[in-house]
Amino acid sequence: MWRLLLPGLKVKRYLLVIALGFMGVGAAATRWVFGGRLDWRTDTVILVAGIVLVTFGTWGMAATITRLIGSDKWAGQIYSRRQLARGPKVVALGGGTGLPVVLRGLKHYTSNLTAVVTVADDGGSSGRLRGELGVLPPGDIRNCMVALADTEPLMEELFQHRFESGELQGHSFGNLFLAAMERTAGDFVTALRESSRVLAVRGTVLPATLDRVTLWAQLATGERIVGESNIGRSPAPIEKIGMDPSDATPLAEAISAILEADLVVLGPGSLYTSVIPNLLVRPIQDAVRGTKALRVYVANLMTQPGETTHFSVDDHLQALERQVGSGLVDVILMNNQPIDEDALRKYLREGAEPVLEVNTAARQPIVQAEPLIAVDGVIRHDPEKLARALLRLLVRFRPQWAQGRVVDGLWLDARLRQRRWGG
């Protein structure tokens, strides 16, 4: 703090103004409480002058710090460190386009976020980099980092920029950056850590494993297909899915985060190629099974032709339990918001259908329905609605965590939940 008093910073003048302002407010307040020689008009003038000086000094101090740093983000950083650090410890597992939606919403309520991302992608830019350079597929990890970023929009656009011509056609800048950073840093975890600093990421992004893994699926026809991109276009129902090597080693940080979490989120995302692959890493599955956190599976809004054709919510759960066993999910969160008919017709033409619940009897896990759809002409989860729904579930089923907490202006005390959030 003493460095703020060095010459040339133009800070001392505002500190002096603030000090004089507080002296004026204190003097006026003291005379009003204990009495004094001055009349009330003079005391009022001193009080108002003190308030003006404090306000002016505070404004000048903030403006000076903003100019020195070159950004007004310093206030947001203080907020993140103080307010968001009190948020729940959340671990989200998945990949594809579903996991970033969860992260984008929850980052406004907590900075204690860990994303555990599948690394089985073998298509597109990620697949090319994986084959040519031997690096872990960076695409899903890049999307999660951008979703958690607290930086200028230009930096986010830069990481998502995809080249449209030349030898780099199809590659995104973020994928190339992560691949280059791994070569420079020496390992992928260090590359993620340094890249997270560049993007000012709120939370931590971790690969499910550092091993080079390949997905395979056994179809109902007896055919065996290999590769994540091929499984997503499965010509027949999937009976079993596996991973080579079957004994992939997870990061210790991922296991610790799951065991210490307040909330573990599975999905939304492709069931066989985003959600289940993380659980095929056996220590991760065991950690999810053994954690004391609330475990929520977020059901997809629409089926995926070739992978989950005609699947209901029950079908998703049964497929999950068939692959990795039961006891991994406490609550299923699904949508009950009506779907826009124009958007729905477009999806139906492509073979996708709304994911519906077919068994409404009392059951485990519990099924909770909420309005979760973004209103933008595309059928996808709204990050804000999804984040609030997850927090409501946390308060409902883990009230001991929520007592007396305030996250981003939302009072999370379970005793006031019904009044504030309607149950």
VEXDREN-2710 file (C-alpha; in Angstrom, 1 decimal):
% VEXDREN-2710
k/r/px/py/pz
1/MET/0.0/0.0/0.0
2/TRP/2.9/2.4/0.7
3/ARG/3.7/2.5/-3.0
4/LEU/0.4/4.4/-3.6
5/LEU/2.1/7.3/-1.9
6/LEU/5.1/7.4/-4.4
7/PRO/5.3/10.6/-6.5
8/GLY/3.7/10.6/-10.0
9/LEU/0.8/8.2/-9.4
10/LYS/-1.7/11.1/-8.8
11/VAL/-3.3/9.1/-6.0
12/LYS/-2.2/11.1/-2.9
13/ARG/-4.4/14.1/-3.8
14/TYR/-7.5/11.9/-3.9
15/LEU/-6.6/10.2/-0.7
16/LEU/-6.2/13.6/0.9
17/VAL/-9.6/14.7/-0.4
18/ILE/-11.3/11.5/0.9
19/ALA/-9.6/12.1/4.3
20/LEU/-10.8/15.7/4.5
21/GLY/-14.3/14.5/3.5
22/PHE/-14.5/12.0/6.3
23/MET/-13.2/14.6/8.8
24/GLY/-16.0/16.9/7.8
25/VAL/-18.7/14.2/8.0
26/GLY/-17.3/13.1/11.4
27/ALA/-17.1/16.6/12.8
28/ALA/-20.7/17.4/11.7
29/ALA/-22.0/14.1/13.1
30/THR/-20.2/14.6/16.4
31/ARG/-21.7/18.0/16.9
32/TRP/-25.2/16.7/16.1
33/VAL/-24.8/13.9/18.7
34/PHE/-23.0/15.7/21.5
35/GLY/-23.9/19.3/20.8
36/GLY/-21.5/22.2/20.0
37/ARG/-21.1/25.9/19.4
38/LEU/-22.1/25.9/15.7
39/ASP/-25.7/26.2/14.5
40/TRP/-27.4/23.4/12.6
41/ARG/-27.1/25.3/9.3
42/THR/-23.3/25.3/9.5
43/ASP/-23.2/21.7/10.6
44/THR/-25.4/20.8/7.6
45/VAL/-23.0/22.6/5.2
46/ILE/-20.0/20.8/6.7
47/LEU/-21.8/17.4/6.4
48/VAL/-22.7/18.0/2.8
49/ALA/-19.3/19.3/1.9
50/GLY/-17.8/16.2/3.5
51/ILE/-20.0/13.9/1.5
52/VAL/-19.1/15.7/-1.7
53/LEU/-15.4/15.5/-1.0
54/VAL/-15.6/11.8/-0.2
55/THR/-17.6/11.2/-3.4
56/PHE/-15.2/13.2/-5.5
57/GLY/-12.1/11.6/-4.0
58/THR/-13.5/8.1/-4.5
59/TRP/-14.4/8.9/-8.1
60/GLY/-11.0/10.4/-8.8
61/MET/-9.2/7.4/-7.2
62/ALA/-11.2/4.9/-9.3
63/ALA/-10.6/6.9/-12.5
64/THR/-6.8/7.1/-11.7
65/ILE/-6.5/3.4/-11.1
66/THR/-8.4/2.6/-14.3
67/ARG/-6.1/4.8/-16.3
68/LEU/-3.0/3.3/-14.7
69/ILE/-4.1/-0.3/-15.3
70/GLY/-5.5/0.5/-18.7
71/SER/-8.8/-1.2/-18.0
72/ASP/-11.8/-1.0/-15.7
73/LYS/-11.6/-4.7/-15.1
74/TRP/-9.9/-4.2/-11.8
75/ALA/-13.3/-3.7/-10.1
76/GLY/-14.6/-6.9/-11.6
77/GLN/-11.5/-8.8/-10.5
78/ILE/-12.1/-7.6/-6.9
79/TYR/-15.7/-8.7/-7.2
80/SER/-14.7/-12.1/-8.5
81/ARG/-12.1/-12.8/-5.8
82/ARG/-14.4/-11.7/-3.0
83/GLN/-18.0/-12.5/-4.1
84/LEU/-17.6/-15.4/-6.5
85/ALA/-15.1/-17.1/-4.3
86/ARG/-17.9/-17.7/-1.8
87/GLY/-19.9/-19.6/-4.4
88/PRO/-20.4/-23.4/-4.4
89/LYS/-17.7/-25.8/-5.6
90/VAL/-19.1/-27.1/-8.9
91/VAL/-17.6/-29.8/-11.1
92/ALA/-19.1/-30.1/-14.6
93/LEU/-18.3/-33.1/-16.8
94/GLY/-18.9/-33.4/-20.5
95/GLY/-17.7/-31.9/-23.8
96/GLY/-19.0/-30.7/-27.1
97/THR/-21.3/-27.7/-27.1
98/GLY/-23.3/-28.7/-24.0
99/LEU/-20.6/-28.2/-21.3
100/PRO/-19.8/-24.6/-22.2
101/VAL/-23.4/-23.7/-21.7
102/VAL/-23.3/-24.9/-18.1
103/LEU/-20.0/-23.0/-17.5
104/ARG/-21.1/-19.8/-19.2
105/GLY/-24.1/-19.6/-16.8
106/LEU/-22.5/-20.7/-13.5
107/LYS/-19.4/-18.4/-13.8
108/HIS/-21.6/-15.5/-12.8
109/TYR/-22.4/-17.2/-9.5
110/THR/-19.1/-18.9/-8.5
111/SER/-15.5/-19.0/-9.4
112/ASN/-15.1/-22.4/-7.8
113/LEU/-15.7/-24.1/-11.1
114/THR/-13.9/-27.1/-12.5
115/ALA/-14.7/-28.4/-16.0
116/VAL/-13.6/-32.0/-16.7
117/VAL/-13.5/-32.4/-20.5
118/THR/-13.5/-35.5/-22.6
119/VAL/-10.4/-35.9/-24.9
120/ALA/-11.7/-38.5/-27.3
121/ASP/-12.5/-36.1/-30.1
122/ASP/-11.0/-37.3/-33.4
123/GLY/-12.8/-35.2/-36.0
124/GLY/-12.3/-31.7/-37.5
125/SER/-9.5/-29.5/-36.4
126/SER/-9.0/-31.3/-33.2
127/GLY/-8.6/-34.7/-35.0
128/ARG/-6.1/-33.2/-37.5
129/LEU/-3.9/-31.8/-34.7
130/ARG/-4.2/-35.0/-32.8
131/GLY/-3.1/-37.0/-35.7
132/GLU/-0.4/-34.7/-37.1
133/LEU/1.2/-33.3/-33.8
134/GLY/0.2/-36.0/-31.3
135/VAL/-1.4/-33.5/-29.0
136/LEU/-4.6/-33.9/-27.0
137/PRO/-7.6/-32.8/-29.0
138/PRO/-8.0/-29.1/-28.0
139/GLY/-11.4/-28.2/-29.4
140/ASP/-13.7/-29.0/-26.5
141/ILE/-11.2/-27.7/-24.0
142/ARG/-10.9/-24.4/-26.0
143/ASN/-14.7/-23.9/-26.0
144/CYS/-14.8/-24.4/-22.2
145/MET/-12.0/-21.9/-21.6
146/VAL/-13.8/-19.3/-23.8
147/ALA/-17.0/-20.0/-21.9
148/LEU/-15.3/-19.3/-18.6
149/ALA/-13.3/-16.3/-19.9
150/ASP/-13.6/-12.9/-18.2
151/THR/-11.7/-11.0/-20.8
152/GLU/-12.3/-8.6/-23.7
153/PRO/-14.7/-9.8/-26.4
154/LEU/-12.0/-9.4/-29.0
155/MET/-9.9/-12.0/-27.2
156/GLU/-12.8/-14.5/-27.2
157/GLU/-13.4/-13.8/-30.9
158/LEU/-9.7/-14.4/-31.6
159/PHE/-9.7/-17.8/-29.9
160/GLN/-12.8/-18.9/-31.8
161/HIS/-11.7/-17.6/-35.1
162/ARG/-11.6/-20.3/-37.7
163/PHE/-9.5/-20.1/-40.9
164/GLU/-11.5/-20.5/-44.1
165/SER/-8.7/-21.0/-46.7
166/GLY/-5.1/-22.1/-47.2
167/GLU/-3.3/-24.8/-45.3
168/LEU/-4.9/-23.7/-42.1
169/GLN/-8.4/-24.1/-43.4
170/GLY/-10.7/-25.6/-40.8
171/HIS/-8.4/-24.9/-37.9
172/SER/-9.4/-22.4/-35.2
173/PHE/-6.8/-20.0/-33.7
174/GLY/-7.5/-21.3/-30.2
175/ASN/-6.7/-24.9/-31.2
176/LEU/-3.4/-23.8/-32.8
177/PHE/-2.6/-21.7/-29.8
178/LEU/-3.1/-24.5/-27.3
179/ALA/-1.1/-26.9/-29.5
180/ALA/1.8/-24.4/-29.7
181/MET/1.5/-23.6/-26.0
182/GLU/1.8/-27.4/-25.2
183/ARG/5.0/-27.5/-27.2
184/THR/6.4/-24.4/-25.6
185/ALA/5.3/-25.2/-22.0
186/GLY/6.4/-28.8/-22.2
187/ASP/3.1/-30.4/-21.1
188/PHE/-0.6/-30.0/-21.7
189/VAL/-1.6/-29.1/-18.1
190/THR/0.9/-26.2/-18.0
191/ALA/-0.3/-25.1/-21.4
192/LEU/-3.9/-24.9/-20.0
193/ARG/-2.8/-23.0/-17.0
194/GLU/-0.9/-20.4/-19.0
195/SER/-3.7/-20.1/-21.6
196/SER/-6.2/-19.6/-18.7
197/ARG/-4.2/-16.7/-17.6
198/VAL/-4.4/-15.1/-21.0
199/LEU/-8.2/-15.5/-21.1
200/ALA/-8.7/-14.6/-17.4
201/VAL/-10.6/-17.8/-16.9
202/ARG/-12.9/-18.1/-13.9
203/GLY/-12.3/-21.6/-12.7
204/THR/-10.3/-24.5/-14.0
205/VAL/-10.4/-26.5/-17.1
206/LEU/-9.0/-30.0/-17.0
207/PRO/-8.8/-32.9/-19.5
208/ALA/-10.4/-36.2/-18.2
209/THR/-7.0/-37.9/-18.9
210/LEU/-3.7/-37.1/-20.5
211/ASP/-3.7/-40.5/-22.3
212/ARG/-4.5/-40.7/-26.0
213/VAL/-7.8/-42.5/-25.9
214/THR/-10.1/-43.8/-28.6
215/LEU/-13.8/-44.5/-28.2
216/TRP/-15.4/-47.7/-29.7
217/ALA/-19.0/-48.8/-29.8
218/GLN/-20.8/-52.1/-30.2
219/LEU/-24.0/-51.8/-32.1
220/ALA/-27.2/-53.8/-31.8
221/THR/-26.4/-55.3/-35.2
222/GLY/-23.1/-56.7/-33.8
223/GLU/-21.0/-54.2/-35.8
224/ARG/-18.2/-52.5/-33.9
225/ILE/-17.3/-48.9/-34.9
226/VAL/-14.3/-47.0/-33.7
227/GLY/-13.8/-43.2/-33.3
228/GLU/-15.9/-40.5/-31.6
229/SER/-16.9/-38.9/-34.9
230/ASN/-18.1/-42.3/-36.3
231/ILE/-20.1/-43.1/-33.1
232/GLY/-22.0/-39.8/-33.5
233/ARG/-23.3/-41.1/-36.9
234/SER/-24.1/-44.6/-35.7
235/PRO/-26.3/-46.4/-38.3
236/ALA/-27.9/-48.6/-35.5
237/PRO/-28.7/-48.4/-31.8
238/ILE/-25.6/-48.5/-29.5
239/GLU/-25.4/-51.5/-27.2
240/LYS/-22.1/-50.8/-25.5
241/ILE/-19.4/-48.2/-25.6
242/GLY/-15.8/-48.5/-24.4
243/MET/-12.5/-46.8/-24.5
244/ASP/-9.0/-47.8/-25.4
245/PRO/-7.0/-48.0/-23.3
246/SER/-9.5/-49.0/-20.7
247/ASP/-7.2/-48.0/-17.8
248/ALA/-6.7/-44.4/-18.7
249/THR/-5.3/-42.3/-15.8
250/PRO/-7.1/-39.2/-14.8
251/LEU/-5.6/-36.0/-13.4
252/ALA/-5.3/-36.0/-9.6
253/GLU/-6.8/-32.5/-9.6
254/ALA/-9.9/-33.7/-11.3
255/ILE/-10.5/-36.4/-8.7
256/SER/-9.9/-34.0/-5.8
257/ALA/-12.3/-31.5/-7.3
258/ILE/-15.1/-34.1/-7.6
259/LEU/-14.6/-35.4/-4.1
260/GLU/-14.6/-31.9/-2.6
261/ALA/-17.5/-30.5/-4.7
262/ASP/-20.9/-29.3/-3.6
263/LEU/-22.4/-30.0/-7.0
264/VAL/-21.5/-32.3/-9.8
265/VAL/-23.1/-31.8/-13.2
266/LEU/-23.3/-34.3/-16.0
267/GLY/-24.4/-33.0/-19.3
268/PRO/-26.0/-31.6/-21.3
269/GLY/-24.3/-33.0/-24.3
270/SER/-24.0/-36.0/-26.6
271/LEU/-24.7/-39.0/-24.4
272/TYR/-22.3/-41.5/-25.9
273/THR/-19.6/-39.1/-27.1
274/SER/-19.5/-36.3/-24.4
275/VAL/-21.1/-37.5/-21.1
276/ILE/-20.2/-41.2/-20.9
277/PRO/-16.6/-41.0/-22.1
278/ASN/-15.5/-39.1/-18.9
279/LEU/-17.1/-41.8/-16.8
280/LEU/-15.2/-44.5/-18.7
281/VAL/-12.1/-43.3/-16.9
282/ARG/-12.7/-45.5/-13.9
283/PRO/-11.2/-43.4/-11.2
284/ILE/-13.5/-40.5/-12.3
285/GLN/-16.5/-42.8/-12.2
286/ASP/-15.6/-43.9/-8.7
287/ALA/-15.1/-40.3/-7.5
288/VAL/-18.6/-39.4/-8.8
289/ARG/-20.0/-42.4/-7.1
290/GLY/-18.3/-41.6/-3.8
291/THR/-18.6/-37.8/-3.6
292/LYS/-21.0/-36.2/-1.1
293/ALA/-21.9/-33.6/-3.7
294/LEU/-25.4/-33.3/-5.3
295/ARG/-25.1/-35.1/-8.6
296/VAL/-27.3/-33.7/-11.4
297/TYR/-27.8/-35.1/-14.9
298/VAL/-29.0/-32.3/-17.3
299/ALA/-31.1/-34.0/-19.9
300/ASN/-30.8/-32.9/-23.5
301/LEU/-33.5/-30.9/-25.1
302/MET/-33.5/-32.8/-28.4
303/THR/-32.5/-36.3/-29.5
304/GLN/-29.5/-36.8/-31.7
305/PRO/-30.1/-38.8/-34.9
306/GLY/-27.9/-41.8/-35.0
307/GLU/-26.8/-41.6/-31.4
308/THR/-30.0/-41.2/-29.3
309/THR/-32.8/-41.6/-31.9
310/HIS/-36.3/-41.6/-30.2
311/PHE/-34.7/-41.5/-26.8
312/SER/-36.8/-40.2/-23.8
313/VAL/-35.3/-39.0/-20.5
314/ASP/-35.7/-42.6/-19.2
315/ASP/-33.9/-44.0/-22.1
316/HIS/-30.9/-41.6/-21.5
317/LEU/-30.8/-42.7/-17.9
318/GLN/-31.0/-46.4/-18.7
319/ALA/-28.3/-46.1/-21.3
320/LEU/-26.1/-44.3/-18.8
321/GLU/-26.7/-46.9/-16.1
322/ARG/-26.2/-49.7/-18.6
323/GLN/-22.7/-48.4/-19.5
324/VAL/-21.4/-47.3/-16.1
325/GLY/-23.8/-48.7/-13.5
326/SER/-26.5/-47.1/-11.3
327/GLY/-26.1/-44.8/-8.4
328/LEU/-24.3/-42.0/-10.2
329/VAL/-27.2/-39.5/-10.4
330/ASP/-29.3/-37.9/-7.6
331/VAL/-31.5/-35.6/-9.7
332/ILE/-32.4/-35.4/-13.4
333/LEU/-33.0/-31.8/-14.6
334/MET/-35.1/-31.6/-17.7
335/ASN/-37.0/-28.9/-19.7
336/ASN/-40.7/-28.2/-19.5
337/GLN/-40.7/-25.0/-21.5
338/PRO/-42.8/-25.2/-24.7
339/ILE/-40.6/-25.3/-27.9
340/ASP/-41.0/-22.8/-30.6
341/GLU/-42.9/-24.5/-33.4
342/ASP/-40.9/-23.0/-36.3
343/ALA/-37.6/-24.1/-34.7
344/LEU/-39.1/-27.5/-33.9
345/ARG/-40.2/-28.2/-37.5
346/LYS/-36.6/-27.5/-38.7
347/TYR/-35.2/-30.0/-36.1
348/LEU/-37.9/-32.6/-37.0
349/ARG/-36.9/-32.5/-40.6
350/GLU/-33.3/-33.4/-39.5
351/GLY/-34.6/-36.4/-37.5
352/ALA/-34.3/-34.8/-34.0
353/GLU/-37.2/-35.0/-31.5
354/PRO/-37.9/-33.4/-28.1
355/VAL/-36.5/-35.4/-25.2
356/LEU/-39.6/-36.3/-23.1
357/GLU/-40.1/-38.1/-19.8
358/VAL/-42.3/-41.2/-20.2
359/ASN/-42.3/-42.6/-16.6
360/THR/-43.9/-40.1/-14.2
361/ALA/-44.2/-42.5/-11.2
362/ALA/-42.2/-42.0/-8.0
363/ARG/-38.7/-43.0/-8.8
364/GLN/-35.0/-42.5/-8.2
365/PRO/-33.4/-40.4/-9.2
366/ILE/-35.8/-37.5/-8.8
367/VAL/-36.8/-35.7/-12.0
368/GLN/-37.1/-32.0/-11.8
369/ALA/-38.6/-30.0/-14.7
370/GLU/-37.8/-26.3/-15.3
371/PRO/-38.0/-23.9/-18.2
372/LEU/-34.5/-24.0/-19.7
373/ILE/-34.7/-23.0/-23.3
374/ALA/-33.1/-19.9/-24.8
375/VAL/-35.5/-17.8/-26.9
376/ASP/-33.4/-17.1/-30.0
377/GLY/-34.8/-19.4/-32.7
378/VAL/-32.4/-22.2/-31.9
379/ILE/-33.4/-25.1/-29.5
380/ARG/-30.7/-24.9/-26.9
381/HIS/-30.3/-24.4/-23.2
382/ASP/-30.2/-20.9/-21.8
383/PRO/-27.1/-20.5/-19.7
384/GLU/-28.7/-18.2/-17.1
385/LYS/-31.9/-20.3/-16.7
386/LEU/-29.8/-23.5/-16.4
387/ALA/-27.5/-21.9/-13.8
388/ARG/-30.3/-20.7/-11.7
389/ALA/-32.1/-24.1/-11.9
390/LEU/-28.9/-25.9/-10.8
391/LEU/-28.5/-23.5/-7.8
392/ARG/-32.1/-24.0/-6.8
393/LEU/-31.5/-27.8/-6.8
394/LEU/-28.4/-27.3/-4.7
395/VAL/-30.3/-25.2/-2.1
396/ARG/-33.2/-27.7/-2.1
397/PHE/-31.1/-30.9/-1.6
398/ARG/-28.0/-29.4/0.2
399/PRO/-29.5/-26.7/2.4
400/GLN/-26.6/-26.9/4.8
401/TRP/-24.4/-25.4/2.2
402/ALA/-26.8/-22.5/1.4
403/GLN/-27.5/-21.1/4.9
404/GLY/-26.9/-17.4/4.9
405/ARG/-25.1/-17.2/1.6
406/VAL/-25.5/-14.5/-1.0
407/VAL/-24.2/-15.2/-4.5
408/ASP/-24.4/-12.4/-7.1
409/GLY/-27.2/-10.7/-5.2
410/LEU/-29.3/-13.9/-4.9
411/TRP/-30.1/-14.9/-1.3
412/LEU/-29.5/-18.6/-1.1
413/ASP/-30.8/-19.3/2.4
414/ALA/-33.0/-22.3/2.2
415/ARG/-35.5/-20.8/4.6
416/LEU/-36.2/-18.0/2.1
417/ARG/-36.0/-20.1/-1.0
418/GLN/-39.8/-20.3/-1.6
419/ARG/-40.3/-16.6/-1.1
420/ARG/-37.4/-15.6/-3.4
421/TRP/-37.5/-18.3/-6.0
422/GLY/-41.0/-19.8/-5.8
423/GLY/-39.9/-23.1/-4.3
END
